[in-house]
């Protein structure tokens, strides 16, 4: 792959990010619709316990994901070329998003199973964190400590 483009890699990261976030949002909308319009009742007693677990899982994912992200980026020595830095960032970003997506999906499924739309609050939190971490040239510059030449390759 001799024609490597940092700008194209950033576009790919953004596409992956929006696909993960979009899937969560669409699933959440379907569950909200089902919870508010369907005449089904939950067969789960004490569903609030599941909602608490979903909320706790979401808070843990939101708290742990930046730590894991920073640990992944800390493996960079600083002397790598831009391509290696971008690959490390993409890996760390996908891991962070996967943790958040797992928490969001879990909370949404619990909301569907318990027929309680309050569980979707965890999904709203996860989507909010997704929005805060949309990959951009600025976030790459900040997280990877890019040189001026490397910054120019992103725009």
ABEGO torsion letter per residue (X at the ends): XABBBAAAAAAAAAAAAAAAAAAAAAAAAAAAAAAAABABBBABBGAAAAAAAAAAAAAAAAAAAAAAAAAAAAABAGABBAAAAAAAAAAAAAAAAAAAAAAAAAAAAAAAAAGBAAAAAAAAAAAAAAAAABBBAAAAAAAAGBBAAAAAAAX
